[in-house]
Amino acid sequence: MKLAVLDDYHDYARRFADFGPDCEVTVFRDPIAPDALAATLAPFDALCVMRERTPLTAALIDALPNLRLIVTTGMRNLAIDTEAAAAHGITVCGTASRTPATTQLAMTLILMATRNILPNLAAVNAGGWQAEAGRDLDGLTLGLVGLGRLGALMAEMARSFGMDIVAWSENLTPARCDEVGVRQAPSLAALLAEADVASIHLVLSERTRGLIGAAELASMKPDAVLVNTSRGPILDEAAIVPALRAGRPGCIALDVFDTEPLPAAHPLRDAPLIEAGRLILSPHIGYGALQTYQTMYEEAGDCVRAFNAGAPVRVL
């Protein structure tokens, strides 16, 4: 079997995965240009893909005549056209993942923003001392946009900091809020207007794409913080820099983007806003703790070995 491992930025697959003796492995650490994907991947029988980095569209799958197996990290990957794969008789399977890493990063970004960490670090590193003080979290209101698994973990962490917690999503019920122990906002607009910190924890769909745009950002407090560790397009990327320059909200922290890796000349790389600590950019590392990569690639190796042995695999 010829196996291509895609978008393995840190070469962790070779560190953690045992694909077996019947597998010839090629690792692509850098993203492959979209117009080169079909030609580059045509020789391979199997692909191991990092969740939602390289889209495996119907057109691409049609152009890969040798492909028999796709292994994705995680059990959800909306970047794979599973119907097209099934039509070609291609097995698509996935691995376990880990939940805490993303919420821990979200809380880290919240602390960085509220305590004004980056300007204070910059002041010391430049030979000076303290920059402007930030706020602690005790008594602040956290607005959770989404109260699923990750939202509930965020509520648990925020409670330990003494935060008041309010949540909203389109299908959120009072019973779910009672279960998690949070208040329910009557609308997204009400949540954003009340929150000192808002954190997004929704799945990207046609309903959530562009959910928060210029009007929603303008409704936030001038010292509020908005954090997105979910999916970039939930937040209207073009509205971010104008909103910050207009003074609402006070800070936006992002771990996810419409285009990844973020292009070097992207408008979000706004030096004045970044230096002021009002725009915090993190390179989509929310889920990417070392233990997560280990779990994902170990199980990806298990999937490939099982497939080659004719044993059952975890099909998406």
MIBA-984420 format. One record per residue (C-alpha): residue number from 1; residue in one letter; x, y negated, z negated. Coordinates in nm, 4 decimals, padded with zeros to 6 digits. Layout:
BEGIN
{pt NUM,A,{X,Y,Z}}
...
END
This chain:
BEGIN
{pt 1,M,{00.0000,00.0000,00.0000}}
{pt 2,K,{00.1223,-00.3480,00.0892}}
{pt 3,L,{00.0078,-00.5878,-00.1838}}
{pt 4,A,{00.0265,-00.9687,-00.1771}}
{pt 5,V,{00.0096,-01.1555,-00.5085}}
{pt 6,L,{-00.1141,-01.5090,-00.4382}}
{pt 7,D,{-00.0540,-01.8339,-00.6258}}
{pt 8,D,{00.1585,-01.6771,-00.9008}}
{pt 9,Y,{00.3226,-02.0092,-00.9886}}
{pt 10,H,{00.5450,-01.8663,-01.2625}}
{pt 11,D,{00.6165,-01.5183,-01.1187}}
{pt 12,Y,{00.4295,-01.3567,-01.4079}}
{pt 13,A,{00.2939,-01.0645,-01.2028}}
{pt 14,R,{00.6380,-00.9059,-01.1764}}
{pt 15,R,{00.6840,-00.9641,-01.5493}}
{pt 16,F,{00.3559,-00.8119,-01.6694}}
{pt 17,A,{00.2025,-00.5909,-01.3980}}
{pt 18,D,{00.2805,-00.2304,-01.3124}}
{pt 19,F,{00.1324,-00.1823,-00.9667}}
{pt 20,G,{00.2678,00.1711,-00.9386}}
{pt 21,P,{00.5232,00.3435,-00.7148}}
{pt 22,D,{00.2912,00.3520,-00.4129}}
{pt 23,C,{00.2777,-00.0265,-00.3872}}
{pt 24,E,{00.5072,-00.2636,-00.1973}}
{pt 25,V,{00.4601,-00.6009,-00.3686}}
{pt 26,T,{00.5155,-00.9477,-00.2214}}
{pt 27,V,{00.4656,-01.2452,-00.4534}}
{pt 28,F,{00.3703,-01.5869,-00.3169}}
{pt 29,R,{00.4469,-01.8414,-00.5880}}
{pt 30,D,{00.3518,-02.1478,-00.3836}}
{pt 31,P,{00.0100,-02.2039,-00.2244}}
{pt 32,I,{-00.0126,-02.0908,00.1367}}
{pt 33,A,{-00.1308,-02.3580,00.3793}}
{pt 34,P,{-00.4929,-02.2897,00.4815}}
{pt 35,D,{-00.4062,-02.2723,00.8518}}
{pt 36,A,{-00.1353,-02.0125,00.7798}}
{pt 37,L,{-00.3376,-01.7839,00.5521}}
{pt 38,A,{-00.4706,-01.5429,00.8139}}
{pt 39,A,{-00.1360,-01.4849,00.9822}}
{pt 40,T,{00.0519,-01.4591,00.6523}}
{pt 41,L,{-00.1895,-01.2139,00.4903}}
{pt 42,A,{-00.2752,-01.0008,00.7961}}
{pt 43,P,{-00.0179,-00.7261,00.7196}}
{pt 44,F,{-00.1446,-00.6625,00.3656}}
{pt 45,D,{-00.3750,-00.3850,00.2454}}
{pt 46,A,{-00.4490,-00.5506,-00.0895}}
{pt 47,L,{-00.4543,-00.8964,-00.2440}}
{pt 48,C,{-00.4112,-00.9909,-00.6085}}
{pt 49,V,{-00.5503,-01.3421,-00.6488}}
{pt 50,M,{-00.5500,-01.5896,-00.9343}}
{pt 51,R,{-00.9053,-01.6977,-01.0035}}
{pt 52,E,{-01.0251,-01.9806,-00.7787}}
{pt 53,R,{-00.6871,-02.0891,-00.6495}}
{pt 54,T,{-00.6962,-01.9625,-00.2881}}
{pt 55,P,{-01.0468,-01.9296,-00.1389}}
{pt 56,L,{-01.1112,-01.5957,00.0327}}
{pt 57,T,{-01.3787,-01.7094,00.2738}}
{pt 58,A,{-01.5798,-01.4946,00.5134}}
{pt 59,A,{-01.3729,-01.6279,00.8037}}
{pt 60,L,{-01.0472,-01.5363,00.6326}}
{pt 61,I,{-01.1716,-01.1901,00.5334}}
{pt 62,D,{-01.2827,-01.1311,00.8945}}
{pt 63,A,{-00.9259,-01.2086,01.0038}}
{pt 64,L,{-00.7632,-00.9494,00.7729}}
{pt 65,P,{-00.8171,-00.6110,00.9419}}
{pt 66,N,{-00.5961,-00.4126,00.7011}}
{pt 67,L,{-00.7520,-00.5406,00.3805}}
{pt 68,R,{-00.9011,-00.2687,00.1569}}
{pt 69,L,{-00.8746,-00.4134,-00.1944}}
{pt 70,I,{-00.9037,-00.7534,-00.3636}}
{pt 71,V,{-00.8121,-00.7817,-00.7311}}
{pt 72,T,{-00.8984,-01.1097,-00.9007}}
{pt 73,T,{-00.7938,-01.2245,-01.2439}}
{pt 74,G,{-01.1115,-01.2537,-01.4497}}
{pt 75,M,{-01.4528,-01.1079,-01.3730}}
{pt 76,R,{-01.5882,-01.4232,-01.2049}}
{pt 77,N,{-01.4325,-01.5761,-00.8957}}
{pt 78,L,{-01.6604,-01.7966,-00.6896}}
{pt 79,A,{-01.3789,-01.8499,-00.4374}}
{pt 80,I,{-01.4245,-01.4949,-00.3038}}
{pt 81,D,{-01.6991,-01.4277,-00.0510}}
{pt 82,T,{-01.7972,-01.0935,-00.2019}}
{pt 83,E,{-02.0732,-01.0363,00.0547}}
{pt 84,A,{-01.8227,-01.0630,00.3395}}
{pt 85,A,{-01.5878,-00.8287,00.1556}}
{pt 86,A,{-01.8662,-00.5743,00.1044}}
{pt 87,A,{-01.9599,-00.5948,00.4725}}
{pt 88,H,{-01.6038,-00.4903,00.5581}}
{pt 89,G,{-01.5964,-00.2128,00.2983}}
{pt 90,I,{-01.3422,-00.3986,00.0854}}
{pt 91,T,{-01.3433,-00.3223,-00.2871}}
{pt 92,V,{-01.3401,-00.6326,-00.5077}}
{pt 93,C,{-01.2493,-00.5787,-00.8714}}
{pt 94,G,{-01.1496,-00.7970,-01.1653}}
{pt 95,T,{-00.9752,-00.8047,-01.4993}}
{pt 96,A,{-01.0456,-00.9185,-01.8500}}
{pt 97,S,{-00.9580,-01.2735,-01.9515}}
{pt 98,R,{-00.9351,-01.4618,-02.2802}}
{pt 99,T,{-01.1727,-01.7300,-02.4069}}
{pt 100,P,{-00.9907,-01.9311,-02.6773}}
{pt 101,A,{-00.7175,-02.0851,-02.4610}}
{pt 102,T,{-00.9453,-02.3227,-02.2687}}
{pt 103,T,{-01.1247,-02.4557,-02.5742}}
{pt 104,Q,{-00.7980,-02.4983,-02.7614}}
{pt 105,L,{-00.6628,-02.7080,-02.4743}}
{pt 106,A,{-00.9836,-02.9128,-02.4678}}
{pt 107,M,{-00.9408,-02.9887,-02.8381}}
{pt 108,T,{-00.5739,-03.0700,-02.7799}}
{pt 109,L,{-00.6691,-03.3225,-02.5116}}
{pt 110,I,{-00.9300,-03.4704,-02.7450}}
{pt 111,L,{-00.6686,-03.5164,-03.0166}}
{pt 112,M,{-00.4183,-03.6627,-02.7714}}
{pt 113,A,{-00.6759,-03.9174,-02.6565}}
{pt 114,T,{-00.8307,-04.0122,-02.9890}}
{pt 115,R,{-00.4987,-04.0400,-03.1761}}
{pt 116,N,{-00.3384,-04.2358,-02.8892}}
{pt 117,I,{-00.0581,-03.9801,-02.8796}}
{pt 118,L,{00.0948,-04.0492,-02.5372}}
{pt 119,P,{00.1587,-04.4246,-02.5840}}
{pt 120,N,{00.3041,-04.3535,-02.9290}}
{pt 121,L,{00.5370,-04.0868,-02.7884}}
{pt 122,A,{00.6375,-04.3221,-02.5081}}
{pt 123,A,{00.7153,-04.5976,-02.7583}}
{pt 124,V,{00.9493,-04.3728,-02.9578}}
{pt 125,N,{01.1125,-04.2278,-02.6457}}
{pt 126,A,{01.1803,-04.5816,-02.5198}}
{pt 127,G,{01.3680,-04.6669,-02.8395}}
{pt 128,G,{01.0815,-04.8385,-03.0172}}
{pt 129,W,{00.8394,-04.7278,-03.2839}}
{pt 130,Q,{00.4604,-04.7210,-03.3226}}
{pt 131,A,{00.2106,-04.8127,-03.0537}}
{pt 132,E,{-00.1554,-04.8886,-03.1285}}
{pt 133,A,{-00.3204,-04.6530,-03.3785}}
{pt 134,G,{-00.5875,-04.4066,-03.2756}}
{pt 135,R,{-00.8900,-04.2635,-03.4566}}
{pt 136,D,{-00.9266,-03.9393,-03.6488}}
{pt 137,L,{-01.2183,-03.7113,-03.5631}}
{pt 138,D,{-01.3935,-03.6995,-03.8991}}
{pt 139,G,{-01.7385,-03.8576,-03.8592}}
{pt 140,L,{-01.7162,-03.8964,-03.4802}}
{pt 141,T,{-01.9830,-03.7477,-03.2532}}
{pt 142,L,{-01.8858,-03.4749,-03.0062}}
{pt 143,G,{-02.1176,-03.4375,-02.7094}}
{pt 144,L,{-02.0998,-03.0936,-02.5487}}
{pt 145,V,{-02.2128,-03.0803,-02.1876}}
{pt 146,G,{-02.2897,-02.7091,-02.1878}}
{pt 147,L,{-02.3385,-02.4758,-02.4842}}
{pt 148,G,{-02.2406,-02.1355,-02.3521}}
{pt 149,R,{-01.9543,-01.9247,-02.4827}}
{pt 150,L,{-01.6950,-02.2002,-02.4533}}
{pt 151,G,{-01.9276,-02.4732,-02.5758}}
{pt 152,A,{-02.0054,-02.2707,-02.8869}}
{pt 153,L,{-01.6334,-02.2239,-02.9566}}
{pt 154,M,{-01.5849,-02.5996,-02.9179}}
{pt 155,A,{-01.8630,-02.6609,-03.1708}}
{pt 156,E,{-01.6944,-02.4283,-03.4176}}
{pt 157,M,{-01.3609,-02.6071,-03.3857}}
{pt 158,A,{-01.5131,-02.9549,-03.3935}}
{pt 159,R,{-01.7044,-02.8733,-03.7105}}
{pt 160,S,{-01.3750,-02.8008,-03.8876}}
{pt 161,F,{-01.2653,-03.1577,-03.8021}}
{pt 162,G,{-01.5820,-03.3034,-03.9564}}
{pt 163,M,{-01.7443,-03.3994,-03.6288}}
{pt 164,D,{-02.1173,-03.4396,-03.5708}}
{pt 165,I,{-02.2112,-03.2271,-03.2673}}
{pt 166,V,{-02.4814,-03.2822,-03.0069}}
{pt 167,A,{-02.5293,-03.0755,-02.6917}}
{pt 168,W,{-02.7108,-03.0878,-02.3595}}
{pt 169,S,{-02.7499,-02.8746,-02.0504}}
{pt 170,E,{-03.0351,-02.8399,-01.8065}}
{pt 171,N,{-03.1603,-02.5112,-01.9506}}
{pt 172,L,{-03.0542,-02.5570,-02.3133}}
{pt 173,T,{-03.3153,-02.4467,-02.5676}}
{pt 174,P,{-03.3756,-02.5516,-02.9293}}
{pt 175,A,{-03.3205,-02.1875,-03.0284}}
{pt 176,R,{-02.9690,-02.1899,-02.8829}}
{pt 177,C,{-02.8885,-02.5181,-03.0596}}
{pt 178,D,{-03.0118,-02.3726,-03.3888}}
{pt 179,E,{-02.8033,-02.0599,-03.3310}}
{pt 180,V,{-02.4852,-02.2644,-03.2798}}
{pt 181,G,{-02.5778,-02.5254,-03.5405}}
{pt 182,V,{-02.5810,-02.8387,-03.3253}}
{pt 183,R,{-02.8314,-03.1099,-03.2370}}
{pt 184,Q,{-02.9957,-03.1127,-02.8942}}
{pt 185,A,{-02.9778,-03.4301,-02.6872}}
{pt 186,P,{-03.2958,-03.5137,-02.4937}}
{pt 187,S,{-03.0969,-03.5846,-02.1755}}
{pt 188,L,{-02.7464,-03.6073,-02.0351}}
{pt 189,A,{-02.7755,-03.9862,-02.0390}}
{pt 190,A,{-02.8624,-03.9828,-02.4108}}
{pt 191,L,{-02.5708,-03.7532,-02.4903}}
{pt 192,L,{-02.3158,-03.9646,-02.3021}}
{pt 193,A,{-02.4437,-04.2870,-02.4574}}
{pt 194,E,{-02.4133,-04.1431,-02.8104}}
{pt 195,A,{-02.0907,-03.9452,-02.7855}}
{pt 196,D,{-01.7579,-04.0720,-02.9139}}
{pt 197,V,{-01.6095,-03.7715,-02.7354}}
{pt 198,A,{-01.7784,-03.5739,-02.4555}}
{pt 199,S,{-01.6475,-03.2392,-02.3345}}
{pt 200,I,{-01.7691,-03.0532,-02.0245}}
{pt 201,H,{-01.8279,-02.6771,-02.0439}}
{pt 202,L,{-02.0470,-02.5877,-01.7460}}
{pt 203,V,{-02.0115,-02.3516,-01.4527}}
{pt 204,L,{-01.9722,-02.5257,-01.1160}}
{pt 205,S,{-02.2837,-02.4860,-00.9022}}
{pt 206,E,{-02.4852,-02.6953,-00.6630}}
{pt 207,R,{-02.6815,-02.8220,-00.9650}}
{pt 208,T,{-02.3700,-02.9323,-01.1548}}
{pt 209,R,{-02.1578,-03.0621,-00.8656}}
{pt 210,G,{-02.1244,-03.4398,-00.9115}}
{pt 211,L,{-02.3304,-03.4229,-01.2296}}
{pt 212,I,{-02.1325,-03.7051,-01.3904}}
{pt 213,G,{-02.0690,-04.0001,-01.1636}}
{pt 214,A,{-02.0217,-04.3755,-01.1803}}
{pt 215,A,{-02.3537,-04.4509,-01.3524}}
{pt 216,E,{-02.2994,-04.1845,-01.6171}}
{pt 217,L,{-01.9440,-04.3017,-01.6897}}
{pt 218,A,{-02.0631,-04.6611,-01.7179}}
{pt 219,S,{-02.3151,-04.5558,-01.9825}}
{pt 220,M,{-02.0440,-04.4327,-02.2201}}
{pt 221,K,{-01.8982,-04.6351,-02.5073}}
{pt 222,P,{-01.5890,-04.8453,-02.4285}}
{pt 223,D,{-01.3831,-04.6399,-02.6748}}
{pt 224,A,{-01.5336,-04.3019,-02.5830}}
{pt 225,V,{-01.3321,-04.0078,-02.4495}}
{pt 226,L,{-01.4444,-03.7705,-02.1741}}
{pt 227,V,{-01.2672,-03.4347,-02.1317}}
{pt 228,N,{-01.3079,-03.1954,-01.8382}}
{pt 229,T,{-01.1513,-02.8497,-01.8664}}
{pt 230,S,{-01.4300,-02.6807,-01.6686}}
{pt 231,R,{-01.4265,-02.7510,-01.2926}}
{pt 232,G,{-01.3155,-03.0681,-01.1179}}
{pt 233,P,{-01.6173,-03.1348,-00.8942}}
{pt 234,I,{-01.8586,-03.1515,-01.1901}}
{pt 235,L,{-01.7133,-03.4985,-01.2437}}
{pt 236,D,{-01.7153,-03.7348,-00.9440}}
{pt 237,E,{-01.3418,-03.7758,-00.8947}}
{pt 238,A,{-01.3726,-04.0973,-00.6925}}
{pt 239,A,{-01.5546,-04.2663,-00.9820}}
{pt 240,I,{-01.2872,-04.2023,-01.2457}}
{pt 241,V,{-01.0277,-04.4738,-01.1830}}
{pt 242,P,{-01.2868,-04.7513,-01.1143}}
{pt 243,A,{-01.4732,-04.6567,-01.4324}}
{pt 244,L,{-01.1597,-04.6728,-01.6448}}
{pt 245,R,{-01.0583,-05.0056,-01.4919}}
{pt 246,A,{-01.4076,-05.1366,-01.5666}}
{pt 247,G,{-01.3632,-05.0376,-01.9314}}
{pt 248,R,{-01.6045,-04.7459,-01.9771}}
{pt 249,P,{-01.5192,-04.4935,-02.1036}}
{pt 250,G,{-01.1997,-04.5646,-02.2940}}
{pt 251,C,{-01.0189,-04.2490,-02.1820}}
{pt 252,I,{-01.0700,-03.9565,-01.9451}}
{pt 253,A,{-00.8638,-03.6382,-01.9852}}
{pt 254,L,{-00.8622,-03.3886,-01.6992}}
{pt 255,D,{-00.7289,-03.0359,-01.6672}}
{pt 256,V,{-00.9169,-02.9600,-01.3439}}
{pt 257,F,{-00.9325,-03.1342,-01.0064}}
{pt 258,D,{-01.1091,-03.1170,-00.6720}}
{pt 259,T,{-00.7797,-03.0293,-00.4984}}
{pt 260,E,{-00.5195,-02.8212,-00.6779}}
{pt 261,P,{-00.2271,-02.8616,-00.7056}}
{pt 262,L,{-00.2973,-03.2344,-00.7337}}
{pt 263,P,{-00.1321,-03.4119,-00.4354}}
{pt 264,A,{00.1628,-03.6337,-00.5226}}
{pt 265,A,{-00.0012,-03.9456,-00.3757}}
{pt 266,H,{-00.3474,-03.8803,-00.5219}}
{pt 267,P,{-00.5347,-04.1894,-00.6536}}
{pt 268,L,{-00.5639,-04.0240,-00.9960}}
{pt 269,R,{-00.1895,-04.0619,-01.0414}}
{pt 270,D,{-00.2534,-04.4174,-01.1577}}
{pt 271,A,{00.0594,-04.5171,-01.3487}}
{pt 272,P,{-00.0860,-04.8100,-01.5506}}
{pt 273,L,{-00.3818,-04.6040,-01.6745}}
{pt 274,I,{-00.1584,-04.3067,-01.7543}}
{pt 275,E,{00.0983,-04.5204,-01.9372}}
{pt 276,A,{-00.1797,-04.6807,-02.1397}}
{pt 277,G,{-00.3021,-04.3365,-02.2473}}
{pt 278,R,{-00.6405,-04.3976,-02.0838}}
{pt 279,L,{-00.5999,-04.1261,-01.8198}}
{pt 280,I,{-00.4518,-03.7922,-01.9245}}
{pt 281,L,{-00.3733,-03.5381,-01.6528}}
{pt 282,S,{-00.3003,-03.1735,-01.7286}}
{pt 283,P,{-00.2205,-02.9219,-01.4479}}
{pt 284,H,{-00.5102,-02.6742,-01.4933}}
{pt 285,I,{-00.3539,-02.4848,-01.7817}}
{pt 286,G,{-00.6711,-02.4461,-01.9879}}
{pt 287,Y,{-00.7043,-02.0713,-01.9437}}
{pt 288,G,{-00.3341,-02.0222,-01.8725}}
{pt 289,A,{-00.1830,-01.9281,-02.2061}}
{pt 290,L,{00.0890,-01.6661,-02.1832}}
{pt 291,Q,{-00.1317,-01.4026,-02.3489}}
{pt 292,T,{-00.3986,-01.4679,-02.0846}}
{pt 293,Y,{-00.1573,-01.4133,-01.7978}}
{pt 294,Q,{-00.0317,-01.0964,-01.9640}}
{pt 295,T,{-00.3846,-00.9585,-02.0041}}
{pt 296,M,{-00.4819,-01.0494,-01.6483}}
{pt 297,Y,{-00.1762,-00.9097,-01.4725}}
{pt 298,E,{-00.1543,-00.5939,-01.6837}}
{pt 299,E,{-00.5143,-00.5147,-01.5908}}
{pt 300,A,{-00.4548,-00.6125,-01.2270}}
{pt 301,G,{-00.1834,-00.3466,-01.2211}}
{pt 302,D,{-00.4277,-00.0997,-01.3766}}
{pt 303,C,{-00.6822,-00.1787,-01.1026}}
{pt 304,V,{-00.4341,-00.1217,-00.8206}}
{pt 305,R,{-00.3051,00.2057,-00.9651}}
{pt 306,A,{-00.6598,00.3291,-01.0251}}
{pt 307,F,{-00.7663,00.2381,-00.6711}}
{pt 308,N,{-00.4694,00.4221,-00.5214}}
{pt 309,A,{-00.5493,00.7249,-00.7379}}
{pt 310,G,{-00.9158,00.7245,-00.6363}}
{pt 311,A,{-01.0265,00.6454,-00.9902}}
{pt 312,P,{-01.3042,00.3969,-01.0867}}
{pt 313,V,{-01.2193,00.0257,-01.0998}}
{pt 314,R,{-01.3995,-00.2737,-01.2559}}
{pt 315,V,{-01.5997,-00.3906,-00.9553}}
{pt 316,L,{-01.7312,-00.7485,-00.9495}}
END
